[in-house]
């Protein structure tokens, strides 16, 4: 049986094992997919133990290890190299190959499931970590009118903007800016808060997306709705779509995402009703 893992911290509530189990069932594949929680700052040590004891064929990497995973790889794809972040690992003997599927998953979800157009759109990405950087690199090929990367720490925003070739600034700099699509790629949700973004940035927003997901609207989603965003979404759709991209890399098969998304959304809704 082929073994795969999702690596992060925290990761105990990750839906990725459920998603990949449903993908595998579509093709009657015999594979396992489990959670692996590493201590912060211990990615290299954790990988050594995981590979020695479990001998996996691949792994997904989530918060806060995407940039650690990039450094860990022997070889990465051009899109992973550009954003210096990896969320998909492929183990080829002693070599480790890395890719990022976050951007492709996001684009697939917002254009196909949400029906949004990226052509000519003004897009704001909040958070200059691995997820935010991955979105920027993917969006640069989608005909957006403008891509702006904002971060709470301005120095990190400017550094990322220079490296990625996009506009960048701090949250404070957004006071006079307007966007069509706003994406929260910060880790603020892990502390139960929304990023401190001026509400004026949402004045012309048609779609606001939080890359985290929950049974109820996240703090960012509530902020966006109160500030005037026409439509709000959490990250469940992107999670399923990026997982499909990883699954295809590992198995050569692209699964159907709609039934998986609908199953998980219904499950989350039922958890609130209980």
Secondary structure, 3 states (H helix, E strand, C coil): CEEEEEEECCCCCCCHHHHHHHHHHHHCCCEEEEEEECCCCCHHHHHHHHHHHHCCCEEEECCCCHHHHHHHCCEECHHHHHHCCCCEEEEECCEEEEECCHHHHHHHHHHHHCCCCCCCCEEEEECCCHHHHHHHHHHCCCCCCEEEEEECCHHHHHHHHHHHCCEEEECHHHHHCCCCEEEECCCHHHHCCCCCCCHHHHCCCCEEEECCCCCCCCHHHHHHHHCCCCCEECCHHHHHHHHHHHHHHHHCCCCCCHHHHHHHHHHHHHHHHC
